[in-house]
Structure formats: C-alpha cells, structure tokens
Amino acid sequence: MRRQIQKLIDDEINPFVASHGGEIQLVDYLDKNVYIEMLGGCQGCAASTATLKQGVERLLRESFGSDINEIIDVTDHSAGDNPYYGDSPFG
C-alpha cells in the first residue's frame, strides 16, 4: 500500500504542488492512517490546510477509499517559510 500511495503522491500531487514550490512526502502508512509531511513552499504556507483537505485527502480517498482512515499532517508548519504571504503586508 505504501508504494501505491507514494506513486499517487509522485504522479498526481507533487507536480501540482511543485508549481508552487512545494512537495508532499509520505512519512508512513500505519493502521490505515497516512502520515504526510509538507516541504518547501507548502511548509508554513497559509494555504497548506486547503491543499491537504481539498487536494491530498480528496485524491487519496478517491483512489484508496476504505483502505484509509485518516490523513495526518506531521509537518512543523511553524518552522517553514511562507513564499506567497511572507513579503505581504498582510502576512
């Protein structure tokens, strides 16, 4: 299952987030839970929750259904730089 999840991340998710300077990495698949880490532009980005819920989670659930209970983000977002909002007067 790990290989299948990683293939989906590599083929369908990472090309999209790479266009924003990010990368999603599979950390583990344990007890039907998927643990991911968001790197690069995704780490600390204000839109990372939307990316996780509307992109990563949606695609994983569509592809693997009942083989997945939860998608858990283990990223330390407080340590990341925000490439879109960091230079903004609003960020």
N, C-alpha and C positions, 0 to 999 in steps of 0.2 A: 504493500500500500504506500509506503514511503516513496518508492520510485515513481509511482503513478502521480502522487501529489506533487513531487518535485518537478516532474515533466510538465504538468499543468502550469505550475508557477513559472517555469522557464519558458514555456512556449506561448502562454497566453497572458500572463500577468506582468512578468518582468519587462517585456517590450513596451508595454504601456507606461509603467512607472519609470522606466529608463528615460523616456522622453521628458520627464520632469526631474531627472537627476537622481532617481531613487532605485531601490532594489528590495525585493522581498526574498527572505531566506527561510527555508523550512528548518526549524530547530529540532523538532521531534514530532512523532505521531505516537501517542501512548493512550491506551484505553479509549480509543475513538476520538481523542482530542488532538487537534492540530495546533502546534506551537510554532508561531512565526516571529521573525524579527524583521523590522523595517530599517533599512540602511540608507545612507546617502541623504538625498533630499527628502525622503519620507520620514526620517528620524527627526522628530521635533516639529514637523510641518503641521500647521493648523488643520489641514485637510486630511490628515492621516486616518482619523476615525471614519470619515466618509469613504476613503479608499478601502479601508478594512471591511466595513459593513456592506457598502454598495458594490464593491468590486471583488475583492478577495473572497469574502464569505459567500457571496452570491454564486460565483463561479465554482467554488469548492462544493457547495451544496447541490448545485445543478449537476455536477459531474459525479459526485460520490454519495449523495443522498444520506441514507441511514448509516453509512459507514463513518459518519462524522457527527459527534455530539456538539462540540464547541470548537471555535477557532479562537485561540488565546494569543494575544499580542504580548510578547515578553520584552519589547523594546523599552529602553530607558529614554523616553522622549524628552526628558528634561536635559539630557546631555547633547542633544542634536542641535544643529543649526537649521534655521527656517529660511530656505532660499527665496521664497516668494514674499514673505512678510517681514523678514528681518530688517530690511532697509526702509520699510514703510513707516510713515509717521503713526500708523495705526497699530503696529506690531511691537 
